[in-house]
Amino acid sequence: MGFASLGLHQDILNQVNELGYNTPTPIQRAAIPAVLIGKDVMAGAQTGTGKTAAFALPLLHRIQHNKSTNQAQCIQVLVLTPTRELAQQVHASFVKYGQNLSIRSVVAYGGASINVQLDALQQGCDVLVATPGRLLELIMKNLIDVSTLQTLVLDEADRMLDMGFIIDIQRILKNLPQTRQTLFFSATFNDDIFALSKTLLKDPQLIEVDSRNTTATQVEQRIYAVDKNRKSALLSFLIGSKNWQQVLIFTRTKQGADELASEMHKDGIATQSFHGDKSQGARERVLADFKAGKVRALIATDVAARGIDIDQLQYVVNHELPYNAEDYIHRIGRTGRAGAMGLAISLVSEAERYLLTDIEKLVGESFVPQWLPGFEPDLTKTVDAPKKRQPSKKELRAKALGLTSSKNKKAKRKH
């Protein structure tokens, strides 16, 4: 089955063919027809499987059809994303796929000049891709008109809940037309996302082309057991001895990213950190240098887990495992994209074993940690018990949505 069989506009088909896309991916085959006929959709698929095209192509088709009926230029599609980088990536996709169409896409996010974004909006906008905070600012200041909106897309909706955007999203929704098409797209779904979908989607078509919350099959996952204080040395050894030229490395904190980048610089590896405390301009420069090969290792927090799309990125390393097991799926999904093979390595200290267990439960796999000669963990050391857990992101999301966790329900039954 080719793209022509999906009923897309000929100019879109020409562009898809020009880009070298011959066969739709499973998520595209399932989602495009549903989006074309205006159904609400809740779609999940592994990262790197073409989710953006699965909603961008049919939405461009519908906008082009509306223009043929002399509808004035106005915001018809709104795409909400959790991060600036993902907003830029989605906007670039709309521009790329709609190159042969008279359709304008605008991107708006915080950390950048609102005046520049307003200038772009005033020149006409059919598709607005935005982060929740900046969009809410535009709405509250009456700087944009969303009354003509036909389709709302929540891209990586679960991540937006993780990042605490639920209040902003609820305020945004109050200003949108009640009659609209709503689309949820993500690589992972959880109970809270399903609860949210029931309040926003009407008779949605559920599309899951893979088992829920699975990791990409083309990514080899390798676990190295290592003492915490030897992780940085092991990381530099792997990059140097294997001659890896482009490595994306994840830490849990901004401070940890900066400290690790400094250590790796001392080892002679061109390294930069990438996190939310950096200005938008600095983040764009670092990312451009990484893509161009000027930076060999990019140390990022989870702000980069969704939104960084680098062609042929082969190596992802978890210097620290994430507290939220779902973030593991999105981190390693930065490699093995578009059918290419990738390698995801996690450096796990004994104190992090409980986080590895959480990941194993989520993805339904069991990992056997390896020992790398010269970096074997010291089993004679006394390992401190894990620090008292803060409320999990799942619990925080449930609270934001007004839900009661299963544990609380059980406790209430006992009393």
C-alpha positions in Angstrom: 0.0 0.0 0.0 1.4 3.4 -1.0 0.5 6.9 0.1 -1.6 7.4 -3.0 -4.1 4.8 -1.7 -4.8 7.0 1.4 -6.6 9.7 -0.6 -4.2 12.5 0.0 -4.0 15.6 -2.2 -1.8 15.2 -5.2 0.5 18.0 -4.3 1.1 16.3 -0.9 1.8 13.0 -2.7 4.3 14.7 -4.9 6.1 16.2 -2.0 6.1 12.9 -0.1 7.5 11.2 -3.1 10.2 13.9 -3.4 11.2 13.3 0.2 11.7 9.6 -0.6 8.7 8.3 1.4 7.4 5.3 -0.5 5.4 3.2 1.9 3.3 4.5 4.9 4.4 3.2 8.3 1.8 1.2 10.3 0.8 4.3 12.4 0.4 6.3 9.2 -1.7 3.7 7.5 -4.0 3.5 10.5 -4.3 7.2 11.5 -4.4 9.1 8.2 -7.8 7.8 7.0 -9.3 8.4 10.4 -8.0 12.0 10.6 -9.1 12.7 7.0 -12.7 11.9 7.8 -12.6 14.1 10.9 -12.7 11.4 13.7 -11.1 12.0 17.1 -8.1 9.8 17.4 -5.9 8.5 20.2 -2.8 7.0 18.6 0.2 5.4 20.2 3.3 4.0 18.5 7.0 3.7 19.2 9.2 6.7 18.7 10.7 7.1 15.2 7.7 5.5 13.4 6.4 8.6 11.7 3.8 9.9 14.2 4.1 13.5 13.1 3.4 12.7 9.4 0.5 10.6 10.6 -1.4 13.7 11.6 0.4 16.4 9.6 -0.3 14.9 6.1 -4.1 14.5 6.5 -4.5 17.9 8.3 -2.6 19.6 5.4 -4.9 17.8 3.0 -8.0 19.2 4.8 -6.7 22.7 5.0 -5.9 22.7 1.3 -9.4 21.4 0.6 -10.8 24.3 2.7 -8.8 26.8 0.8 -10.2 25.5 -2.5 -13.6 26.4 -1.2 -12.4 30.0 -0.7 -12.2 29.9 3.1 -10.2 32.8 4.5 -6.8 32.2 6.0 -7.2 31.6 9.7 -6.0 29.2 12.4 -7.5 25.9 11.6 -5.1 23.5 13.3 -3.5 23.9 16.7 -0.7 21.5 17.8 0.3 21.6 21.5 3.8 20.2 22.4 5.5 20.0 25.8 8.9 21.4 24.7 10.3 24.1 22.5 12.4 21.6 20.6 9.4 19.4 19.8 7.4 22.5 18.7 10.2 23.4 16.3 10.4 19.9 15.0 6.7 19.6 14.4 6.5 23.1 12.7 9.4 22.1 10.4 7.5 18.9 9.4 4.4 20.9 8.5 6.6 23.3 6.4 8.4 20.4 4.8 5.3 18.3 3.9 3.3 21.4 2.8 6.1 22.9 0.6 3.9 22.7 -2.5 0.9 24.2 -0.8 -0.2 27.8 0.0 -0.4 26.9 3.7 1.3 28.9 6.5 2.6 27.3 9.6 3.8 29.3 12.6 5.6 28.2 15.8 5.3 29.9 19.2 7.1 29.1 22.4 8.5 30.7 25.5 12.1 31.8 25.9 12.0 33.7 22.6 10.7 37.1 21.4 7.0 37.1 21.4 7.1 40.1 18.9 8.8 38.0 16.3 6.2 35.3 16.7 3.4 37.9 16.5 4.9 39.3 13.2 4.7 35.8 11.8 1.1 35.3 13.0 0.0 38.6 11.5 1.2 37.5 8.1 -1.4 34.7 8.2 -1.5 31.4 9.9 -3.3 28.1 9.1 -1.3 25.8 11.5 -0.1 27.0 14.9 2.4 24.8 16.7 2.9 26.0 20.3 3.9 25.2 23.8 1.1 25.7 26.4 2.6 28.6 28.3 3.2 30.8 25.2 -0.1 29.9 23.7 -2.0 30.8 26.9 -0.2 34.2 26.9 -1.3 34.8 23.3 -4.9 33.9 24.1 -5.1 35.9 27.4 -3.7 39.0 25.7 -6.2 38.6 22.8 -3.3 38.5 20.4 -4.7 35.5 18.4 -8.2 34.3 17.3 -8.8 30.6 17.9 -12.5 30.7 17.2 -12.0 29.2 13.7 -10.1 26.2 15.1 -11.1 22.9 13.6 -8.5 20.5 14.9 -6.5 20.3 18.2 -3.5 18.0 18.4 -1.9 17.1 21.7 1.5 15.7 20.7 3.2 13.8 23.5 0.2 14.5 25.8 1.6 12.3 28.6 4.7 14.4 28.8 2.7 17.6 29.1 1.0 16.1 32.2 4.4 15.0 33.5 5.7 18.6 33.2 2.7 20.0 35.0 0.9 21.7 32.1 -2.5 20.3 33.0 -3.8 23.6 34.5 -2.6 25.6 31.4 -4.2 23.0 29.1 -7.5 23.2 30.9 -7.4 27.0 30.6 -6.6 26.8 26.9 -9.4 24.3 26.3 -12.0 26.8 27.7 -11.1 29.2 25.0 -11.3 26.7 22.1 -14.5 25.9 20.1 -16.4 23.0 21.6 -17.1 21.5 18.2 -13.7 20.4 16.9 -11.6 17.3 16.1 -9.1 16.3 18.9 -6.1 14.1 18.3 -3.8 12.5 20.9 -0.5 11.2 19.7 2.2 9.7 21.9 4.7 6.9 22.3 3.4 5.9 25.7 -0.1 5.9 27.2 -1.0 5.5 30.9 -4.2 5.4 32.9 -4.2 9.2 33.5 -4.0 9.9 29.7 -7.0 7.7 29.2 -8.8 9.5 31.9 -8.0 12.9 30.3 -9.0 11.6 26.9 -12.5 10.7 28.1 -13.0 14.4 28.9 -11.7 15.8 25.6 -12.3 13.2 22.9 -15.6 12.2 21.5 -16.0 8.5 20.4 -12.3 8.4 19.5 -10.6 5.8 17.4 -7.9 4.1 19.4 -4.9 3.2 17.4 -2.0 1.2 18.9 0.3 -0.4 16.3 2.6 -1.9 19.0 2.0 -3.3 22.4 1.5 -0.5 24.8 4.7 1.1 26.3 7.1 -1.0 24.4 10.6 0.0 23.4 11.7 0.3 19.7 12.6 -3.2 18.4 15.6 -1.8 16.3 17.3 -0.5 19.5 19.7 -2.8 21.2 19.5 -2.2 25.0 22.6 -2.8 27.1 23.0 -2.4 30.9 26.4 -1.9 32.5 26.6 -2.4 36.3 29.1 0.2 37.6 29.8 2.1 40.8 28.3 5.6 40.8 31.7 7.3 41.1 33.1 5.5 38.1 30.2 6.2 35.7 31.9 9.2 34.1 35.2 7.4 33.6 33.3 4.4 32.0 31.4 6.8 29.7 34.5 8.5 28.5 36.2 5.1 28.0 33.3 3.8 25.9 33.2 6.9 23.7 37.0 7.0 23.2 37.7 3.3 22.8 34.7 2.7 20.5 35.4 5.9 18.6 31.8 7.1 18.9 31.4 10.4 17.2 27.8 11.4 18.1 26.4 10.4 21.5 23.3 11.7 23.3 23.7 11.3 27.1 20.9 11.7 29.7 21.1 12.9 33.3 18.4 13.6 35.8 19.3 17.1 36.7 20.6 20.3 35.1 23.4 20.5 37.6 24.4 16.9 36.8 24.4 17.7 33.1 26.7 20.6 33.5 29.1 18.7 35.9 29.3 15.7 33.6 30.0 18.0 30.6 32.8 19.6 32.5 34.3 16.2 33.4 34.2 14.9 29.9 35.8 18.1 28.6 38.8 17.2 30.9 38.9 13.8 29.2 39.3 15.5 25.8 35.8 14.9 24.5 34.0 17.9 22.9 30.9 18.0 25.1 28.0 20.4 25.7 25.1 20.4 28.1 21.5 20.9 27.1 18.7 21.8 29.5 15.9 24.2 30.5 18.2 26.7 32.2 19.9 27.6 29.0 18.4 30.3 26.8 16.6 29.3 23.6 19.4 30.7 21.5 22.0 28.8 23.4 20.0 25.5 23.1 19.6 26.0 19.4 23.3 26.7 18.9 24.3 23.6 21.0 21.9 21.4 19.1 23.1 22.7 15.7 26.7 22.1 16.7 25.8 18.5 17.8 24.0 17.8 14.6 26.9 19.2 12.6 29.5 17.0 14.4 31.2 19.9 16.2 30.1 18.5 19.5 30.8 14.8 20.1 28.7 14.3 23.2 25.5 16.1 24.2 24.5 15.9 27.9 20.8 16.5 28.2 18.0 16.3 30.8 14.6 14.9 29.9 13.7 18.2 28.2 15.4 16.6 25.2 13.8 13.1 25.4 11.0 14.3 23.2 11.8 16.8 20.5 15.3 16.0 19.4 15.3 14.3 16.0 18.8 13.6 14.7 19.2 11.6 11.5 21.2 8.4 12.0 21.9 9.0 15.7 23.3 5.6 16.8 24.1 6.0 20.5 22.1 7.0 23.5 23.5 6.6 27.0 21.6 6.8 30.3 24.2 8.2 32.7 21.4 8.0 35.3 18.2 6.2 35.0 15.0 8.4 35.0 12.7 8.4 38.0 9.8 8.1 35.6 10.1 4.7 33.9 8.2 6.0 30.8 10.9 8.5 30.2 13.3 5.6 29.5 11.2 4.7 26.5 11.4 8.2 25.1 15.1 8.6 25.9 16.2 5.5 24.0 13.8 6.4 21.3 16.1 9.1 20.1 18.1 6.4 18.4 16.9 3.6 16.1 14.7 6.0 14.2 13.1 5.5 10.7 14.1 1.9 10.6 17.8 2.4 11.5 19.6 0.4 14.1 20.6 2.0 17.4 22.4 1.2 20.7 21.0 2.4 24.1 23.4 1.9 27.1 22.4 2.4 30.7 25.0 2.8 33.5 23.3 1.5 36.6 24.7 1.6 40.1 23.5 -0.7 42.8 21.4 2.2 44.4 19.5 2.5 41.1 18.5 -1.1 40.8 14.9 -0.2 41.9 14.6 2.2 39.0 15.7 -0.6 36.6 13.1 -2.8 38.1 10.4 -0.2 37.4 11.5 0.0 33.8 11.5 -3.8 33.4 7.9 -3.9 34.8 6.8 -1.1 32.3 8.3 -2.6 29.2 7.8 -6.2 30.1 11.5 -7.2 29.7 14.2 -8.5 32.0 17.7 -7.0 31.7 20.9 -8.7 32.7 23.5 -6.1 33.7 27.0 -6.7 32.3 30.4 -6.0 33.9 32.9 -4.2 31.7 36.5 -5.3 32.5 38.3 -2.7 34.5 35.0 -1.1 35.7 33.5 -3.9 37.7 31.4 -2.7 40.7 32.9 -3.0 44.1 30.5 -5.5 45.9 32.2 -5.0 49.2 30.8 -1.5 49.5 27.8 -0.8 51.7 25.1 0.6 49.5 22.9 3.3 51.1 19.2 2.6 50.9 17.4 4.7 48.2 16.3 8.1 49.4 12.7 8.4 50.4 10.7 8.7 47.2 8.9 11.9 46.3 5.4 11.6 45.0 5.7 9.9 41.6 4.8 11.8 38.4 1.9 9.3 38.0 0.6 10.3 41.4 1.0 14.0 40.7 -0.8 13.6 37.4 -3.6 11.7 39.1 -3.9 14.5 41.7 -4.0 17.1 38.9 -6.8 15.2 37.1 -8.8 14.7 40.3 -8.3 11.0 40.3 -7.6 8.6 43.3 -4.7 6.2 43.1 -5.4 2.5 43.5 -3.5 2.5 46.7 -5.7 5.1 48.2 -8.8 3.3 47.1 -7.6 0.1 48.8 -6.9 2.1 52.0 -10.4 3.6 51.9 -11.9 0.2 51.6 -10.2 -1.0 54.8 -11.6 1.8 56.9 
